[in-house]
Amino acid sequence: MQILFENNFFDLFGIEKAYSLDRQLLRDRFRDLQKKFHPDNFASATEQDRLVSVQYAALINEAFATLDDPVQRGRYMLSLDGISTDEELDTQMDPEFLMQQIELREELDAARSSSLDALNRLSDKVESDFSARMARVGEILDGADDSELDRARHLVRELQFLSRVRREIEEVEESFY
C-alpha cells in the first residue's frame, strides 16, 4: 500500500488551505479517501498493510472532523501558524464577551421555562453572533496579514463558547417536543 505524505489536513484532502473552505468538496474528498483506504478493502492484504489502512482511515476521520467544524478548523489553522488556543494556560477573555455570555446563559435559563418562540429568538441571536465571528476569523486566516492572528485566536475561543451555547439551545429545543 502506498501512502501519500501530507503536510497537513488540507493537503490530505487535496484542497486549498482556507478557513472559508468548500464544505461539499471536503465531504466529497472525504468519501473518496474513505472508499480508497477503508480497512475492508485490505482484508486479504498483508498484516502491515491492514494496520496502515486502519491508521490511515483514522487519520482521514480525524482530519475530516477537524476541518468540517468551524471551531476546530480555526484552532487547527492557528496551530499550523504556531499559535495555540490552549484554554488551560490562557484563561483571559474579553470582559465584554464574558458579560455577553452571562447574559446569554440568563436568557437561555429564562427561555427554558418560557416558550419555544423565546428560544428561537435566542437561537437566532446566537447564530448571528456565531456567523459574524466565523466570517471575521475567515477574513483573518484567509488573508495575508499575520499581525491579526492573535485576534483570530481570541475569536476562535469565543466561537468555542458560542458553540457550547448552540448545543445547549438544541438540547432545550428537544425538551419542548
N, C-alpha and C positions, 0 to 999 in steps of 0.2 A: 504494500500500500504506500502510495506516495502522498506525503503531507506537504502542503504548501506552507512556507513560512509567512506569517503575518506579523507586521509591526504593531498592529492594534486591531481593535474590533471592526473598525471601518474597513481596513484592508481585508479582513477576513470575509466580509460580505461584498467586497469589490465596489464600495460606494464612497463618495466624497466625504471627507471628514467635515461634517457640518452639523450644528445643533438643529438647524431647520431642515432636517432630512426628509426625504420622501418615505413615509412610513409604509406605503403599499409596496414600494420597491424593496424596502427592508424585509417585509414579510415574504415577498416572492423569493428573494435570495435565501432567506432562512429555510423556506420549504425545499428549495433546490439543494441546499447543502445537507439538510436532514435526509433527504432521499438518497443522496450520494454516499453519506457516511453513516447511515443508520446501522447499528450493530447487526441487525438481521441480515444485512447484505453480506456480512462476513462470517456467517455461521460455519461455513466449511473452510475458512481461511486458517492460516497458522494462528497459534495462540497469541503471538506477539501482535499480529495484525488485528485480531479481535480486540485485544486490550487497547491498542491505539485507536481503533474505531470507537470504543466506549469513551475513551478520554476526549477524542475529538468531538463526539456528539455532545458531551457535557460542556465543552468549551463553546460550541455553537449555541447551545441553550443559554449559557451564561451571557454570551455576547449579545444575543437577541434580547434577553430580559433587560440588560443594561441599556442598550440603545433604544429600545422601544419605550422605556419610561422616561419622561422628560426630566425628572429629578435625578435619576441615576445617570442619564446621558450627560447632564450638566456636570455632575460630580466626576464622571469618567473623563470628560474633555478637559476639565480643570486639572485632573491628575496627570494627563498627558503633558500639560504645561508645567508640571512640578508643583501644583498648588493643591493643598489638602483642604478638605472641608470637614476635618475631624472635629466633631462637635464636643467630644470629651475633653479635648485640650483647649478649645477656644469657645468659651461659654458666653462671650459678649455678643449681644444682639442690639439692634437699633431700638432704643426705648419706645419710640413711636410705634414701631411694628409690634413690640411686645404688648403695648396697650391695645392695639387693634386685635391682637389675638385674645386678650382677656375679654374684650367686647364681643368678639365672635363666639366665644365659649358661652358667654352670658346669653346671647341671642339664641344659641343652639339649645341651651337649657330651657329657655322660655318657649321655644318652638316645640320642644318635646311634649309639653303639656298644652300646647295651643292647637294649631291646625296645620294641615298639610300645606295650605297656602302660605303660611308664615315660613314653613320650612323651605318651600320652593323659592320664596323671595331671598332667603338666606343663601340657598344653594346658588342662585343666580349671581348674588353679590360675590360669593367666594370664587365662582367660576370666572367672573370678570377679572377679579384681582389676580387669580392664578394665570389667566391668559395674558394679562398685561405684563406680569413679571416674566413669563416664559418668552414673550416677544422681546423684552429687553435683554434677557440672557442670550437669546439668539443673535441680537444685534451685536453684542459684545463678543461672543465666542466665534461668530462667523466673520467678524470684522478683523482688520489687521492691527488694531490698536491694543497692544498688550498692557497699556497703562491702566485699563479699566478691569483687568482680570480680578482684582480684589473685590471690586463692586459686583462682578458676576458671582464670585464666591458667596458673598452675602445674599444675593438674590436667590441663588440655588438653595441656600439654607432656609430662606423664607419660603421657597416653594415646598420644601420638605414639610414645614409646619402646615402650610395650606393644604398639602396633600393629605395630611392626617385629618384635618377638619373635613375635607371632602369625604373621606372614608366614614367618618363618624356621622355625617349627614346622611349618607347612603344607608347606614345601619338604622338610623332613626326612621328614615323613609320606609324601610322594610317593616318596621314595627307598626306602621299605620295600616298595613294590609293584612 
